[in-house]
Amino acid sequence: MGTGCGCGCGGASPRPSAFVRPRFFAGQLLTEDDLGLLVDYTTAKNRLHNRSLYGPGVVRGLEVACAPCGGGTVVVRPGHALDPEGHDIVVPCAESVDVRALVQEQRVASLGADCGEPCDDGGPRRYGLFVRYEETQVEPVAPYATEEPCPSPGCVPSRLREGFRFVIGRADADDHRHNPGTLLLAALGDLTRAEDVRSRDRRLGRYLDALFAASLAPGRTFRFDAADGKRYTDGLAWLRENGDGGTPTPQAARTTTEHVRAVAAAIARYDTYDRAGQEQLVRDHPGLAGVPDARGVLGAACERLAGTDTEAVWPNPLTRSIARAVVTETRARIVPAQGDPDAPLEVRLLAQGTPLSHALQAEFRTDLHLVRDWLLGRLDLSTVDTDCALRSDTVRVDLPPPLPAPPPDSVEKVTAADLRQIAEATAALTTAVRRFLTEAACATLSPPHSDTTDTDVLLARVELDGCDVVRVCFATREQVLPGGSAYGEWLPKLYRLRELAGRLCCGPVPRYRQPDIPAEGPVPRPYAEALLDDTPPTGDLEEMLRVLLTPAPGETPPKALHEQLRTTPGEVTDGHRELALLRTRVTELTSALDGLRAELEGVREQAGRAPDRPPERPGRRRKEPEGTPPSAPAGPPAGKPRTPRTPKSGETT
């Protein structure tokens, strides 16, 4: 049996109960404590259910509207709300609320003095209109022992009347609904930096299998199959057909780079074979007989790419570094007549479509330090401690020392030891980042317990200009939804998140498995198809992060993300301001249309009083005989309403 102090330190019991109810038995002498405990128990249980199962907010009704006569008053319609402590707030009938008086009351309470009419402040002011639960002791009675008539000093209230009052506060009230996206953003920290780290981590992950394959099989040949032959033939044909157009456009440069990478990878595989093996490859793939000529085509294509604006072609700097490595490594390892027999590791990386230049290797080393520093920083600040070994595993990662940034076209050999160290550090850190993101995403699905001193329920945001209420917005207040409001608008997403969590959370800790390389024969390594593709990755974890960070249409974004998306401090983000502007515009257009109708009626009257009319041109409506009512004017265009014309005096309809 545990002897821990628990949360009862300092009390009579180390583990006190949250609730105690009375127990009755025959012959018991009941006192006010027993009966009061029964009432307190049932009341506290009901309020606990309100807090935990439903959450604070408006249940129904309580719409706020402008007063019919304007001024500084609004009307709150009947309804029901739950406050953060679980109290039921019931407004049984429409209430007229003097906002101006509440503002004055709030100013006196905050300043400690009455500084005059609040209408003197210039410019519009925005406030939050809240409803607050209140209890009033009523119906005093005399205790039986005194038998004194009430009222008297010995009388005691016998009832508690549940009521409410309206108060004014700051407009940006706290949102008590649990927002999983906000919780995830708190774990990730600055979203811009987190996305940069994730992008670098993904780039390292794309090279991971190729790094291990090159370091584990430094003297082995790489399998050349039909798919490699097709990439070689198609890419070489495209480069020959598009080799005389001068400096390529950005789109053409991207396509050229992809074909250069594909052809260079095929020739790199060819170069891993000895002379006898190459002769056999030519017999199996006759197109390889033109490899010497293909080296020249690649050299010309690299020259064209060297003259392009790489920042315009590759806006993403991480992808741009890979594209530069394609050109640098192809020039150094493939274009020479005999290839580069002194750089087996670089050639084997090229054979997989993953060129590693000296500049890119320096970036990888820097990225590894950046990823680990970010991850350790987030773990130090994280309140999610579910992967207990993650921090120690991250600290133990042996990182290669950083290199000074070399020129983009520098050519240096990489040693097998350096390549293996980069590969092992990449495997450990990419796995650690995935573990952290998985645990952070999974932890967002459980609403945390929160103790709040806030007892008011936001009904609406009101805007005053002088002493008059000019606008009311109640669409963004907290609303109790069917089934509970702990998740707010996230309820439709919760089912999908739970499905993803079932596959991601509470499973085995992710481990990296090195590529399976047979002991004999050519290494069967695939070509990296999407190395230069900026398309976001797919998978259960990526979808879960996307669902958590992307608000649905009409949904309130996660708070931290919402703050990043706002560009103006006073900008209104709900659609009711837009609706009000549209209504104002419709009113203006209606007034303009009424004016045009009046002018048209005046023109018609003047035309009717004219003594002589010019003869009608061919094609015009013929003149009606005397006494015949004038024909109806031509109808409006399709889709526009027809406006009935008011008959003039003496006309028949």
Protein Blocks (a to p, Z undefined) as FASTA:
>chain_A
ZZbfbjmghiabfbdcfbdcddddehiacdfklmmmmmmmmmmmmmmmmmmmnopadfbg
jiacddfkgpjbdcddddddddfkopacddfbdcdddfklmmmmmmmmmnopaebjfklp
gcjdddddddddddddehiaddfklopacddfkbccfbdcdddddddddfkbcdfbdcfk
lmmmmmnmpmklmmmmmmmmmmmmmmmmmmmmmmmmmmbccdddfklmmmmmmmmmmmmm
mmmnojadfklmmmmmmmmmmmmmmmmmmmmpcfklmmmmmmmmmmlmmmmmmmmmmmmm
mmmmmmpcfklmmmplklmmmmmmmmmmmmmmmmpmnlpaklmmlmmmmmnopacdfklm
mmmmmmmmmmmmmmmmmmmmpcbdfblmlmmmmmmpccddddddddfkbccdddfklmmm
mmmmmmmmmmmmmmmmmmmmmmmmpccddddfbfbdcfbdcddehjbcfbdcfklpccdd
ehijklmmmlmmmmmmmmmmmmmgopacdddddddddfbdcddddddfklmpcbdcedjk
lmmmmmmmmccehiacdfklmmmmpmbfklcfbfklmmmmmmmmmmmmmmmmmmmmmmmm
mmmmmmmmpmbdcdddehiacdddehiacdddddddehiacddddddehiaZZ
